[in-house]
Amino acid sequence: MEITQKEVEHVAKLARLDIGEDEKGTFARQLSAVLTYMDQLKEVETAGVEPTTTVLPAVNVFRDDVVRPSLPREQALANAPEQSEGFFSVPRILEDR
């Protein structure tokens, strides 16, 4: 499927992208190549192929939760620009209502 530079301009406008004249030709060729490949994929016989979410076997990659000693509060707050009552003090970002 061939994409024109006018169509590239339209998509760029919708995406609020400012692209140069030289980029329009490049993007038109690249998008055309992608859509041409998608057309080729439409021709592949997929009847009887079960849908999958991944081609690799699913393995749990998370480590076990183990209770370990954490950083002491004094050490964690040592370089804090501001602290209050043993906690980090940060500027308020929400107004009171």
C-alpha positions as CSV (number, residue, x, y, z in Angstrom):
1,M,0.0,0.0,0.0
2,E,1.5,3.3,-1.0
3,I,1.3,6.3,1.4
4,T,1.5,9.7,-0.1
5,Q,3.3,12.7,1.4
6,K,-0.2,14.4,1.8
7,E,-1.2,11.5,4.0
8,V,2.0,11.8,6.0
9,E,1.2,15.6,6.5
10,H,-2.3,14.7,7.7
11,V,-1.0,12.1,10.2
12,A,1.7,14.6,11.4
13,K,-0.9,17.3,11.9
14,L,-3.1,14.9,13.9
15,A,-0.1,13.9,16.0
16,R,0.9,17.6,16.3
17,L,4.3,16.8,14.8
18,D,6.3,19.4,12.9
19,I,8.2,17.5,10.2
20,G,10.3,18.9,7.5
21,E,9.9,18.4,3.7
22,D,12.8,15.8,3.6
23,E,11.2,13.8,6.4
24,K,7.9,13.6,4.6
25,G,9.4,11.5,1.8
26,T,11.2,9.3,4.3
27,F,8.2,8.7,6.4
28,A,6.0,8.0,3.4
29,R,8.4,5.3,2.2
30,Q,8.7,3.8,5.7
31,L,5.0,3.7,6.3
32,S,4.4,2.3,2.9
33,A,6.9,-0.5,3.6
34,V,5.1,-1.3,6.9
35,L,1.7,-1.5,5.3
36,T,3.0,-3.6,2.4
37,Y,4.4,-6.1,4.9
38,M,1.1,-6.1,6.8
39,D,-0.7,-6.9,3.5
40,Q,1.8,-9.9,3.1
41,L,0.9,-11.1,6.5
42,K,-2.8,-11.1,5.7
43,E,-2.1,-13.7,3.0
44,V,-0.7,-16.2,5.6
45,E,-3.0,-19.1,6.3
46,T,-3.8,-19.0,10.0
47,A,-6.8,-21.4,10.2
48,G,-6.2,-23.9,13.0
49,V,-3.5,-21.9,14.7
50,E,-4.3,-21.2,18.3
51,P,-3.8,-17.7,19.6
52,T,-0.9,-17.2,22.0
53,T,0.2,-14.4,24.3
54,T,3.9,-15.4,24.1
55,V,6.0,-17.8,22.1
56,L,8.3,-18.5,25.1
57,P,7.3,-20.6,28.1
58,A,6.0,-18.5,30.9
59,V,8.3,-18.7,34.0
60,N,7.9,-16.7,37.2
61,V,11.0,-14.5,37.3
62,F,10.2,-12.9,40.7
63,R,12.3,-13.7,43.7
64,D,10.8,-14.9,46.9
65,D,9.9,-12.2,49.4
66,V,12.4,-12.5,52.3
67,V,12.5,-10.3,55.3
68,R,15.8,-8.6,55.5
69,P,17.2,-5.7,57.6
70,S,16.6,-2.4,55.9
71,L,18.6,0.9,55.8
72,P,18.5,2.6,59.3
73,R,16.3,5.7,59.3
74,E,19.2,7.9,60.3
75,Q,21.3,6.8,57.4
76,A,18.4,7.1,55.0
77,L,17.7,10.7,56.1
78,A,21.4,11.7,56.3
79,N,21.4,13.5,53.0
80,A,17.8,14.7,53.0
81,P,17.5,18.4,52.2
82,E,14.7,18.6,54.8
83,Q,13.3,16.2,57.4
84,S,10.7,16.4,60.0
85,E,10.0,14.0,62.9
86,G,12.1,11.2,61.3
87,F,10.5,11.5,57.8
88,F,11.4,13.2,54.6
89,S,9.9,16.6,54.3
90,V,8.8,17.7,50.8
91,P,7.1,20.8,49.5
92,R,3.3,20.7,49.4
93,I,2.0,20.3,45.8
94,L,-1.8,20.2,46.5
95,E,-3.7,23.1,47.9
96,D,-6.1,22.8,50.8
97,R,-9.7,22.7,49.8
